[in-house]
Amino acid sequence: MTKGVIKQLAALREEINYHLHRYHVLAAPEIADAQYDALFDQLLALEAQHPDLVTLDSPSQRVGAAPLSQFEKVTHEAVMLSLDKCTSEEELSDWIDRCKGRLDNPDALSFTCEPKIDGVAVALVYERGVLTLAATRGDGRVGENITANVRTIGAVPLRLDGDNLPARFEVRGEIYIPVADFVKFNQACADSGEKPMINPRNGAAGSLRQLDPKITARRPLTLFCYSLGWAEGDWQPATHHEVIAQFKVWGLRTNPLVRRVSGLAECMAYVEEVQQQRTQLGYDIDGVVIKVDNLQQQQELGAVTRKPRWAMAYKYPAEEAVTTVEGVEFQVGRTGSITPVARLAPVFVSGVTVSNATLHNMDEIARLDLRIGDSVMIRRAGDVIPQVVSVIESKRPKQAKIIELPKNCPSCDSPILHLDDEAVARCGASHNVCPAQRKEGLKHFASRLAMDIDGLGDKILEQLVDLGRVKNSADLYELSLDDIAGLERMGQKSAQNLLDALDRSKTTTFARFIYALGIREVGEATAANLAGHFKELDLLMSADINQLEAVDDVGPVVASRISAFFADEDNKKVVRALLSAGVNWPSIERHGKDDLLAGQTWVLTGTLEVMSRNEAKAVLSKLGAKVAGSVSKKTHQVVAGPGAGSKLSKAESQGVPVMDEAEFITFLQAQEIMTIDLPVLIDRC
Ligand code: IVH
């Protein structure tokens, strides 16, 4: 009996780890979130029946360690070095010459180049493949044990895969927050009144410093592994790029831009290429690191004063600039949050002209001791809204003006409230009164992850609200062609397109609908949980606090927000009006089609224009089909979008059936595949 259970547990863990790796490390999930959740629930249920069989490396054990009172100190088995830096081709050339001068065989010198991630360094120790320690760099000799926090990061494998793993070894890497997640996190903070992160690096550092791993678990952390600390066992890699390739095979996340080069010219080409891409990478970097590739040669070169002679950071010019604060405006968000924004004398930073910077909240203004008229250092990190880093006090003019929170909302003039337990101040009026909140709420309603109303841009919404034509989201569906065509910069044709888009958006999913309502603190994930739990709108609307708290991730605060939202007569009226305007979604009952395509192999090729590739994969694997990367005689069906090339011709020459995306969606519709995971797409073809 136990043997069977052990096998079953091992299989489940392996399957879950496989999907975690696909999702977090390869960014190519094969199953939908709901399917993953079902597997995870199965594991939890089985482990609850057999608590003695729970292992440290089980995916169920990522979160759950009790809060610490302080972090334990850890002495690194090999010192964590820092990097020497240069900022010009001449300096890099000098360094290469110095390396050559010290090596027995300088002709064999080649390098590995990689981005220098602006995050927090970490050392991960794996013993017999299992993660046993994660430590910060500290002073390079002694760091802190942050294992419980690092275990919560999905991209960090708790167990590595491979039959050639060293008995014990240490991986080094950089933990960071992707720029898009940083922006999203801060938006959610503005809604909930929590303190936002100052920048992605600060956010990553603060998240790892939490004594309670449950808090870290909610932060969007990930990592890139960039070097080997030390290893015990048989593994004898010859080069750094071999180390990185092996990491990848074992399941560790490595940077896709790592490249082996030789000579100064190739190093500089890499430096310039990555600099070009810098703002589009999706994560912050402050340069590139150039490392001598051969590990023997690294040893030969050694280190001086905590910096290896075999590596060099080529730092990009700081994305910082000095400018003056000409004024501060207060913006009103969807939930009434008031965000101060500094209006700056325009300044050119890393390729763009910056003329404003977010100040987050009044606490941040106090922390910076910022006044109007001050000279400030601003920083642009990736594509993020610029930040004020510091005030240059020596340049403060005599007439510099203290910044005060206005007493009244700049949009509706209602009193502004600043609750003691919230970092954020709020307009005290509801969105029914405050036009700014109304506009922001409508922008949210129309946004891509909500009702996805194509062509309903901010400017159009603002005009519609200012004209009094749209007061709430249901009014959008009452708009006539004349209403829209009469707006600035709108012709008959684009007005008709917008009407069509509004019409298409009426068919949605229950989860999107809940998210679109803009209930405070109900983001995409919570909306999906609520949809999956209640399945029907009436049940959600009438749920009491206890019933709401039974939903995953819904605590007392979120439950009370939902309950208050649906208790409000105006909100109920809008929901009813939306339904009578024709907003609808298919029932989310499952239809027992889970093995319809069992045993079949499908291939997706070309661009899918309506569904995302992940959605298509998820739905196919839900139906039991395997999705393969290439066409063979064993392929049952190819779905080809525009731009399909060799796979399509191969399918045609081998007689494999081919359908286009519209046919694929019609096929799915015919199967009544209606789950919360599959947005309803047919009308959007
Ligand atoms: S190699 C001796 N590679 O930069 C080699 N470091 O200034 C030491 N960093 O503490 C590290 N990206 O936190 C290396 N691709 C990369 C890196 C990287 C970021 C950080 C690391 C280190 C700091 C040194």
Residues whose N, C-alpha, C, O or C-beta is under 5 A from the ligand:
A	BS01	IVH	L81 S82 L83 E114 P115 K116 I117 V120 A121 E174 Y226 V289 P308 A311
